[in-house]
Amino acid sequence: MGRWTRWLWMARDATCASVSDAADHLRVAIAEDEPLARRALRRMLQEDPAVTLISEVVDVPALTALLRSAPALDVLFLDIRMPGGSVFDCLTLLSPDTLVVFTTAHAEHAATAFDLDAADYLRKPFGARRVHQALERVRRRRRVRPSRADNEYHLLVRVGVRDVPIRLASVWRFEGADDCVRVVTADRALLHTTTLQALDDALSPRGFLRIHRRHLVNSGAIRALIPHDAHRLAVEMPNGERLVASRRGTAALRAWAQRTPDVAAPPHSPGGTRS
C-alpha cells in the first residue's frame, strides 16, 4: 500500500471520531436596498438547506443596528451602495467571525473589498450558481479559520463529507501536497482540502511558522534547531523527524528563536543533517 493510499485510509478511518458539521451550516444576513435583487438573493440562498437566513436590512442605519445587536452571523451578503451612509463605515462593527460577500453592479470597489478580506465579490446580475460558489468559498474559509471551544482552538478538517475538529495544539505540522494539505499529529495524519497559504494566513498568529513552501510547523512542537548547511537550519520534531527550512524559513526560525525564551538558534555553520 503506497503512502498516499495509507493517508487516505487513515482519513477514512477518522470518520468514527467525534464529528462536527459546523462549518457547513451558515447563519446569513442580507443587506440590499433593491427589492427585486433582495428577493432574488433570498430565493437563491434558501435553495441551500444548510443556510439559515437571520435578517434582511435595506439601508445603512438598519445595517448598523443589526451589527450592533451582535447576532451570531456567519456571513453577510452586502450591497456596497445603500442609502443612509457608507457601508464601509459599518464594517468596524462586524464580529471577527463574520465573513462578508459583497454584492454590487459596480466593479470599481473590488480592490477595496478584497483589501477588507472579503470572502467573495459578486457582480450584478448574478445567478444561483455564483451564489452557491460564494457559499462554498465561505465554508472553505471557515474550515481553515480556527474556532475556540472549551478554551482551546480547533481546526475543522474535512474528512469525506464531514468536518473533524482537531485541536491545534495537537498538530505538529502541515505539509503541502498538491491540491491538499497533510495534517500531522502525534498519532495520525489526515488529508485536508485547502492550501498551505490559507493555513499560514489563518494560523501564523497561533504560533505556526512557515519554514518552507511545503512545511508549516507548530512552534510548540519544535524540539531543536539544527544547522543543515551554511545557510539553512533544520527543525527536529518530537518523533526525531527533521525538516529542512528554506533560506527564508531559516530567517523566520532565527527571528522566532530570538523572541522565544529558552530557544537558541545555532550559528551559521555547515552540518550533516539529512533532508
N, C-alpha and C positions, 0 to 999 in steps of 0.2 A: 504493500500500500504506500503510495507516494505521500510526501509531506503535505501537499495541498489537500489530498484526499483525507488525511488524518485530521487536518484542521477543520474541514467541512463536517466530518463525522463528530468531532468534538463540539462544533457549533450546534449540530442537530441534537446531540445528547443533552445540551444545556437547556433545552426547552422544558425539561422536567423540573427546572428550578422555579423559584418564585418569580412570577412574570407580571409586568405592568404594561398596559396599552396607553399610558397617559399621554404619550407624545402624539397619538393619533386623534384623540378627542379634543376638539378645538372649540373654545368659547369665543365667539366672534361678535364684533360690533361694526356697524356701517355708518360712516359719516359722509353723506351725499345729499346735496340740496335739490337735485333734479329728480322729480317724482318717477319718471319713466326709467331712468338709469338706476334709481334706488330699487324699484320694483324688480327690474331685470336681475340685478345683482343678488337680491334676496332669493329669487327663484333659483338661480344657479347655485348659491351656497346651500340651499335646502335640498338639492339633489344629493348632497353628501350626507349620509346618515350619521357620520361622526362629527358633524358640525352642529353646535347649539348657538342660535342667534340670540344674543343677550340684549342688544339695544340698537336703535336707529336714531341718528340725530341729523338735523338739516341745516345747522349753521354753527358758527364758531362759539357763540355763547353756550349753546346746548352741548357742544363737544367739551368745552371747558368744565361745565357742570358734571358731565359724565365722568371725565377723568378725575375730577376732584372727589367724586363719590367712591373712588378706588374699587370698581368692580373687578372681579377676577377675570380679566381679559387675556386671552392668548394671542389674538391677532385683531388689529384694527384695519379695516378697509377704508382708506382715507382719500377723499377727493381733495386735491391741492387747492382749488379755488372754491371757497364757500363764503356766503355773506356774513358780515359781522366781525371781520378781522382776519388775521393771518393764522392759518392752521399751524405754521411752523412755531409760532409762539406757544401753542398748546403742548408741543411735544415734550417740554420740560416737565409736564405733569404725568407723563407716561410712566407706568411701572417698568422697571428693568426687565421684567418677564414678558412684556407685551411686544410682539413684533408688528411692524407696520407694512402693509401693502398699499402703495399709493395708486390711485386711480385718477386719470386725467386725460383730457383731449390735447394737452399741450406737452410737447417734447422738451421744452427748454428747462424744465425742472428736474430732469433725470439725474444730472450730476449732483445736484443738491440732495436729492432723495437718497442716493447711494452714499454720499458723504455722511448722511444721518443713519447709515447702516440699515436701510430699508430691506425687507425680505424680498420684495419684488416691486415692479413698476409696470402697471397695466395701462396701455394706451387705448382710449376710447375710439371707436367702438370695439369691444372685446366680447368673445363668446365664452360658452361654458367650458370648453377645453382649456382656454387660457386661465380661467379662474381655478380650475382643478389643478393645473400645473402650479399655480401660486400656492395653493393649499399644500401640495406635496413639498414644495420648497420650504414652506414654513415648518412642516413636520421634520424635514431633514435637519433644519437649523435647530429645532428643539431637541433632537436626539443627540446632538453634539454639545448642546448647552448644558452645563452641569446643573442639576437640581439638588435642593437641600431637603433632607428628611432625617429626623432623629439626630440633628446636629452634625450630620455627615453629608458630604457631597457625593452624588451618584451620577453616573453616566448611563443613559439608556442605550444599550447596544442591541441593534436589530438582529434577531436570530429567527430565521424563517419569516413568519408573519407576525411575530411578537417582539416586544421590547423587554430585554432582560436588564434589570438595574444592577450595575456593577459599582461597588464602592471605589471612588477614585483613589483612595489611599491604598487599595489592594492592587492597583495597576502598576506594574513595573515599567512597562514601556509600550509604545505603539510603533509598529513597523509598517511603512507604506508598501503596499503590494498591488501593483497595477491599479485597478479601479476600486479597491477597497483597502482596509487597514486591518492589520493583525493586532489584536488587543491581548497583551501577555500579562498574566498574573502569576502568582506563585504556583498555582495548581491547575491552570488551564489556559488555553489560547482560543480566542474567538475571532471570527471574521466579521467585520462591521463595514457596511457600505457607506463610506464617507471619504473625505480626503484628509491627508495628514495636515494640510494647510488649515482646513477648517478646525481640526482639533487643536492645532497650535494657537490659532486665534482665540479659541474658547478657553483653553486650559493654561496658557502661559501665566495668567495671574494666580493659578493654583499650584505653582511650583514645578511645572513641566518645562523641560529645556529642549529646544530643537538643536540637536548636536550634529545632525546630518540631514541631507534631503530625504533620507529614508527612515530616520530614527527620531522619535520624540520620547524623552526619558523622564520618569518621575525622579526629581532630585532627591526625594526621600529614600529612594531605592539604590542610590549610588553608594557603593561600599568603598571605592577607591578611585583616584585619578592616577593614571599610569602613563609615562611617556611612551609614545609609539614610534615617533621618529623626531627629527629636528624641528618639525613644525606642528605636529599633531599629538593630541592626547587620546587615550582610550579610557572608557569608564568600565569599571568592574561591577557587575550586578550581583545580587545576593547568592545566585547559584554558581558564581565563578565565571559566567559568560562575560566576554569583553567585547565592547563595541567601539570601533574606531571613529572618532569625531572628524569632521571636515575641518579645514582651517578656520572657517567662520564659527563652526561649532566649538572648536577649541578656544577661541576668543570668548565665546559665551560661557564656557565652563570656567575659564580663569576669572572672568568677572563675577560669576556666581561664587567661586571659592573665596574671593576677596571680601565679599559681603556676608559670608556664612561662617559663624564661629566653628572652630574645631575642624575646618576643612582647609587643607593646604594644597595648592596646585603645585606639581613638581616643576622644576626649572626646565627650560628649553634644552633638551638633550636627546640624542637618539636612544632608542630602546629596542628590545626584542619582542615586544608584544605582537602576537599574531592577529590578523584581521578577523 
